């Protein structure tokens, strides 16, 4: 059971890292939208704290050569990552940061969106096995409405058994999860 849970946890963590790195790569290719979004957020923050006059007095100087390190410091100054913890925020964030030709790839359909949210809940539970995260995972499972995610539906007993069980596709849920991640990643 431990092996399957670690396999799925590592896959979910790699999925999150992949999304972060892909967003950064797209921004590096076309940074204007991300820098404009950052500038607007800074201006709104200054206006809220110091007023419109101060906001209007601000000027921004964009670096001519935007290194990956500088880009990360602008977009992720806390050092976490620029991914999101649910599909809706993920779509909004990518729309704010990416040129439209890249951003539209991140507009997930309803089946992919609910799977995205499920994987976040699954990763959270597998990370610390808290009762709260277990409840969130069961809620995510209960919220699966699209038929593409039917193999994931079940009462959550022992997590290892849940992941090793075939949900009706001829493979374990663990393999199904990784295959869905690969499918969605391929579309981004």
C-alpha positions in Angstrom: 0.0 0.0 0.0 2.8 2.4 0.8 4.4 1.9 -2.6 1.2 2.8 -4.5 0.5 5.8 -2.3 4.1 7.1 -2.8 3.8 6.5 -6.6 0.6 8.6 -6.8 1.9 11.3 -4.4 5.1 11.7 -6.4 3.1 11.8 -9.7 0.9 14.6 -8.2 3.9 16.6 -7.0 5.6 16.2 -10.4 2.3 17.3 -12.1 2.3 20.5 -10.0 6.0 21.1 -10.8 5.4 20.6 -14.5 2.5 23.1 -14.5 4.7 25.7 -12.8 7.6 25.1 -15.2 5.4 25.2 -18.2 3.8 28.5 -17.2 7.3 30.0 -16.7 8.4 28.7 -20.1 5.5 30.2 -21.8 6.0 33.5 -20.0 9.7 33.5 -21.0 8.7 33.2 -24.6 6.2 36.1 -24.4 6.6 38.1 -21.1 4.5 41.2 -21.9 1.2 39.9 -20.6 2.7 38.7 -17.3 4.6 42.0 -16.8 1.5 44.0 -17.6 -0.5 42.0 -15.1 2.1 42.4 -12.4 2.3 46.1 -13.0 -1.5 46.5 -12.7 -1.6 44.4 -9.5 1.1 46.6 -8.0 -0.7 49.8 -9.0 -4.0 48.6 -7.5 -2.2 47.6 -4.3 -0.5 51.0 -4.1 -3.8 52.8 -4.8 -5.6 50.9 -2.1 -3.0 51.8 0.4 -1.8 55.3 -0.7 -4.5 56.6 -3.1 -4.9 57.4 -6.8 -2.4 60.2 -6.8 0.4 58.0 -5.6 -0.6 55.3 -8.1 -0.5 57.8 -11.0 3.0 58.9 -9.9 4.4 55.4 -10.2 6.5 54.5 -13.2 7.8 51.0 -14.1 10.9 50.1 -15.8 10.9 46.7 -17.4 14.1 44.8 -17.7 15.4 44.5 -21.3 16.8 41.0 -20.6 14.4 39.1 -18.4 16.2 36.1 -16.9 14.3 33.2 -15.4 15.5 34.2 -12.0 14.2 37.7 -12.3 10.9 36.4 -13.7 10.5 34.1 -10.8 11.3 36.8 -8.3 8.6 39.0 -10.0 5.9 36.4 -10.1 6.7 34.2 -7.1 8.4 36.4 -4.6 7.4 34.1 -1.7 9.2 31.2 -3.4 6.3 28.7 -3.6 5.3 28.3 -7.2 2.9 30.0 -9.6 0.5 27.1 -10.0 -2.9 27.1 -8.2 -4.7 24.9 -5.8 -7.9 24.6 -8.0 -8.8 24.6 -11.6 -10.7 27.8 -11.6 -7.8 29.8 -10.1 -5.4 28.0 -12.4 -7.4 29.1 -15.5 -7.7 32.7 -14.2 -4.0 32.9 -13.3 -2.9 31.6 -16.7 -5.3 34.0 -18.4 -3.7 36.9 -16.4 -0.1 35.8 -17.1 0.1 34.3 -20.5 -0.3 35.5 -24.0 -3.7 34.4 -25.3 -2.2 31.8 -27.7 -0.8 30.0 -24.6 -3.6 30.9 -22.1 -6.3 29.2 -24.1 -4.5 25.8 -23.7 -5.2 26.1 -20.0 -8.9 26.6 -20.3 -9.8 23.1 -19.0 -13.1 21.4 -19.9 -15.3 20.4 -17.0 -14.0 16.8 -16.8 -10.4 18.0 -16.7 -11.2 20.8 -14.2 -12.8 18.4 -11.7 -9.9 16.0 -12.2 -7.5 18.8 -11.5 -9.3 19.6 -8.2 -9.4 15.9 -7.3 -5.6 15.5 -7.8 -4.9 18.6 -5.6 -7.1 17.0 -2.9 -5.5 13.6 -3.3 -2.0 15.2 -3.1 -2.9 17.0 0.0 -4.3 13.9 1.7 -1.3 11.8 0.7 1.1 14.4 2.0 -0.1 14.4 5.6 -3.1 12.0 6.1 -5.0 14.5 8.2 -8.7 14.0 8.8 -9.5 17.4 7.2 -7.7 16.5 4.0 -9.3 13.1 4.0 -12.7 14.8 4.1 -11.7 17.2 1.3 -10.6 14.2 -0.8 -13.9 12.5 -0.2 -15.7 15.7 -1.2 -13.7 15.9 -4.4 -14.6 12.3 -5.2 -18.2 12.9 -4.4 -18.1 16.0 -6.7 -16.9 14.1 -9.8 -19.7 14.5 -12.3 -18.1 13.9 -15.7 -18.1 10.3 -17.0 -14.4 10.5 -17.8 -13.8 10.5 -14.1 -16.2 7.7 -13.1 -13.3 5.3 -12.4 -12.3 7.5 -9.5 -15.7 7.3 -7.7 -15.8 5.2 -4.6 -16.1 5.5 -0.8 -12.7 6.3 0.6 -11.6 3.5 2.9 -7.9 2.6 3.0 -6.2 4.8 0.6 -3.8 2.2 -0.7 -6.6 -0.2 -1.5 -8.6 2.6 -3.1 -5.6 3.4 -5.4 -4.9 -0.2 -6.3 -8.5 -1.0 -7.2 -9.6 -1.1 -10.8 -12.3 1.5 -11.2 -13.7 -0.3 -14.3 -11.0 0.6 -16.9 -8.8 -2.5 -16.7 -6.1 -0.7 -14.7 -5.8 0.5 -11.1 -6.9 3.9 -10.1 -3.2 4.8 -9.6 -2.4 4.1 -13.2 -5.6 5.8 -14.4 -4.7 8.9 -12.4 -1.2 9.0 -14.0 -2.6 8.4 -17.5 -5.1 11.3 -17.0 -2.3 13.6 -15.8 -0.3 12.7 -18.9 -3.3 13.3 -21.2 -4.0 16.7 -19.7 -0.3 17.7 -19.7 -0.1 16.7 -23.4 -2.8 19.2 -24.2 -1.0 22.1 -22.5 
